């Protein structure tokens, strides 16, 4: 089953560059030139979802959150992973 992928550019300078949606991890892989396995792996763990400056999440993980809340959720998960190793 295809899952929509939300890509957050963590260093975006413009609002329209912040979030990009893809119909699947495969589509994101093709359009961004990043391996499919890397994207799928990143989407599985919000605490380790960054590839470069891009954060990858399945839409179901961030559904209903504002753009700012998505960024905060990613940052919180990454801090917890750094601090607690989980």
matplotlib code that plots the C-alpha trace (Angstrom):
import matplotlib.pyplot as plt

x = [0.0, 1.3, 1.8, 2.1, 5.5, 5.8, 9.3, 10.2, 13.1, 14.6, 16.6, 13.9, 14.1, 10.6, 7.3, 6.6, 9.9, 9.1, 6.9, 6.6, 4.2, 4.9, 2.4, 4.9, 8.5, 9.3, 8.1, 10.2, 13.2, 12.9, 12.3, 14.9, 17.6, 17.8, 17.6, 14.2, 15.5, 16.9, 13.6, 11.6, 14.0, 13.8, 10.0, 9.9, 11.7, 10.8, 13.8, 16.1, 14.2, 16.8, 18.7, 20.8, 18.5, 15.4, 13.1, 11.0, 7.7, 4.7, 1.6, -0.1, 2.6, 2.0, -1.6, -3.5, -0.5, 0.5, 3.8, 5.3, 4.0, 5.6, 9.0, 8.7, 7.7, 10.7, 13.1, 11.6, 12.0, 15.6, 16.5, 15.0, 16.9, 20.2, 19.6, 18.0, 19.2, 15.7]
y = [0.0, 3.4, 5.9, 9.6, 11.1, 14.5, 16.1, 19.0, 21.2, 22.1, 25.0, 26.5, 30.2, 30.6, 29.2, 27.5, 25.6, 24.2, 21.2, 19.0, 16.1, 12.9, 10.1, 7.5, 6.9, 5.7, 8.9, 10.9, 8.8, 9.3, 13.1, 13.8, 11.3, 9.7, 5.9, 4.4, 2.4, 5.5, 7.3, 4.4, 4.0, 7.7, 7.7, 5.0, 7.0, 10.6, 10.9, 9.9, 11.1, 13.5, 12.9, 16.0, 19.0, 17.1, 15.4, 12.5, 11.4, 9.5, 11.7, 9.5, 10.5, 14.2, 14.3, 17.3, 19.1, 22.6, 23.2, 24.6, 21.7, 19.2, 20.9, 21.0, 17.3, 16.4, 18.5, 17.0, 13.4, 14.1, 15.6, 12.6, 10.2, 12.1, 12.3, 9.0, 7.0, 5.7]
z = [0.0, -1.0, 1.8, 1.1, 2.1, 3.6, 3.1, 5.3, 4.2, 7.6, 6.2, 3.9, 3.4, 1.8, 3.0, -0.4, 0.0, 3.5, 2.8, -0.3, -0.6, -2.6, -3.4, -2.2, -1.1, -4.6, -6.2, -3.6, -4.4, -8.1, -7.9, -5.2, -6.3, -2.9, -2.5, -1.9, 1.1, 2.7, 2.4, 3.7, 6.7, 7.5, 7.4, 10.0, 12.7, 13.3, 15.6, 12.8, 9.8, 8.3, 5.1, 4.8, 5.5, 4.5, 7.0, 5.7, 7.3, 6.3, 6.1, 8.7, 11.3, 10.9, 9.8, 11.1, 12.4, 11.3, 9.6, 12.7, 14.8, 12.4, 12.7, 16.5, 16.6, 14.5, 16.7, 19.9, 18.7, 17.5, 20.9, 22.8, 20.6, 21.2, 25.0, 25.7, 22.7, 21.9]

ax = plt.figure().add_subplot(projection="3d")
ax.plot(x, y, z, "-o")
ax.set_aspect("equal")
plt.show()
